[in-house]
């Protein structure tokens, strides 16, 4: 049911012809900077996955990102993007672009 509602919502948003509407499909988002889930099962799962995150990222970098990268990607999307559907790879690229932009301003 969740996937169906998500699909309908995404289709409705894209049909509204916003010039800057993006769909983010990050895969696994690893929480950073002390972020904790209030759902106990998720908190335990994130603790376990946290140990293996570097390995998961190495094995499947196109399917994982971090909460920091998702935030930076959202900020970078204000400058526009040629893709409207963004997966973890593109989210990570946008976050890196944001880092580079901020470094040039420093």
N, C-alpha and C positions, 0 to 999 in steps of 0.2 A: 504494500500500500504506500509506504514512504516513497519508493522510487516513482510510482505513478504520480503522486502529488508533486514531487520534485520536478518531474518531466513536464507536467502541465504548467507549473509555475514558470519554469525556464522558457517554455514555448510562448507563454503569454508575455513575458518580459521582452523577449526578442521580437515579438510581433508589434510591440509598441513603438518601434523605430527610434528608440533612444540612440543618440549618436555615440554615447559612451556606455553601453551596457555590456558587461562581461560576465561570463559564467566561469567560476573557479571550481576545478575538480582536482583537489590536491592529493588525493590518495591518503596516505598516512601523514598526519601532522604531529610531529613530536613537540610536546610542550617545553618551553624554555623559560629561563629567568624565574624559576620558582612557581610557575603556574601549576596548580593542582586541581584535579577534577573533584567536584563534590560528590560524584557517584563513586562509591567505594570500589566497585568492580573495575571501573575505568582507572582509578588511582592505582590500584594494584597492577593492572595491565600495563599502564605507562611506566611504573617502577621497573617491571620486568623487562619491557621493551627498551627502556632507557639504557640498560646494561648492554643490550645488543644493538643499539641504534647505529653505532659506527659500522658494524658489520652489515646491517640491513641497508644502510646508505651506500655502502661499497658494492653490495650485491645488486641492488635495485635502485640506483639513484634517480631514475625517472618516475618513481612511484612514491617518493618520500620528500617531505619538506619540514620546516620548523614553524612554530607559531610566530617567531620573529620574521621569518621570510614571508609568511602570508601577510603580515602587517606592512612590511616594506613594499611588497608587491602591490597592495591596495593603494599605498601612497603614490607609487610610480605610475599606476594606471591613470592617475589624474593628468599625466602628460600624454596619455593615449597609448594605444597598442594596435598593431595591425591584425591581431587575432582576437576573436571574441570568446572563444572557448579555450581556457588555459588549464593545463595539467601541471603536475608538480615541476616538470622540467621548465616550463615557461614561467611559473611562479618563482622558481629559484633564479632564473635569468633576470627577471624583473627586479628581484631583491638585489642581485649583484649590480645591476644598472643603477639602482638607487644608491648603493654604497659608493660606486664610482662617481656619480653626480655630486654626492656630498663631499667626497674627498677632493674633487676639483675646486669646490667652493671654499675649502679650508685654506 
